[in-house]
Amino acid sequence: MAKELPEHRDKLGRLLNIGDAVCYPSHNSLELGTVKKLNPKMVTVWETGRHSKWYTGSRKYPQDLVKVEGAEVTMYLLKMNTSA
């Protein structure tokens, strides 16, 4: 029997899913990232951009995230995640 994914909601009450683009606080700045995993209490988020093989993402509480959508976000994610 497969495990059920926990249901998490962002600061505005919208349901979070794997692959959603979110903004979150990190070291006194605002970062844009992607939801990679839904844990029972927290959400694992990967910051946009290139990473080393040791990067494991950040774990954030769902109430610290805001889901973002739109053409500008899509273009930014595509630009930041392509190989240069």
C-alpha positions in Angstrom: 0.0 0.0 0.0 1.4 3.4 -1.0 1.9 6.2 1.5 -0.5 9.1 1.2 1.1 12.5 0.7 0.4 14.9 3.5 -1.8 17.9 2.7 0.0 21.2 3.2 -1.3 24.7 2.6 0.7 27.9 2.1 0.4 31.3 3.9 -2.6 32.2 1.7 -4.4 28.8 2.2 -3.6 27.4 -1.2 -2.8 23.7 -1.5 0.9 22.9 -2.1 1.9 20.1 -4.5 5.3 18.7 -5.6 6.7 20.8 -8.4 5.0 24.1 -7.4 7.0 27.3 -7.5 7.1 29.0 -4.1 8.7 32.0 -2.4 10.2 31.6 1.0 12.4 33.5 3.5 16.1 32.5 3.7 18.9 34.4 5.5 17.2 37.8 5.5 16.2 37.6 1.8 13.4 36.2 -0.3 14.1 33.2 -2.4 12.2 31.5 -5.3 12.3 27.7 -5.3 10.4 24.5 -6.2 8.7 22.1 -3.9 10.5 18.7 -4.1 9.1 16.7 -1.2 6.1 16.9 1.2 7.2 15.6 4.6 4.7 15.0 7.4 5.4 18.4 9.1 7.6 20.3 6.7 8.2 20.9 2.9 11.5 20.3 1.2 12.2 23.2 -1.2 15.0 23.5 -3.8 16.3 27.0 -4.5 16.2 28.0 -8.2 19.5 27.7 -10.0 22.3 25.3 -10.3 23.6 23.2 -7.3 26.4 21.0 -6.4 25.7 17.2 -6.0 25.7 17.8 -2.2 22.8 20.2 -2.2 19.8 18.7 -0.3 17.4 21.7 -0.3 15.8 23.6 2.5 13.1 22.3 4.9 10.4 25.0 5.5 7.2 25.0 7.4 4.2 25.3 5.0 3.0 28.6 6.6 6.4 30.2 5.6 5.8 29.5 1.9 3.7 31.4 -0.7 2.8 29.7 -4.0 3.5 31.8 -7.1 2.2 31.3 -10.6 2.3 33.1 -13.9 4.2 33.6 -17.1 6.9 35.7 -15.4 7.7 33.0 -12.9 7.8 30.3 -15.6 10.2 32.3 -17.7 12.4 33.0 -14.6 12.5 29.3 -13.6 13.4 28.3 -17.2 16.1 30.9 -17.4 17.7 30.0 -14.0 17.6 26.2 -14.5 19.2 25.9 -17.9 22.8 25.0 -18.4 25.0 27.8 -19.4 
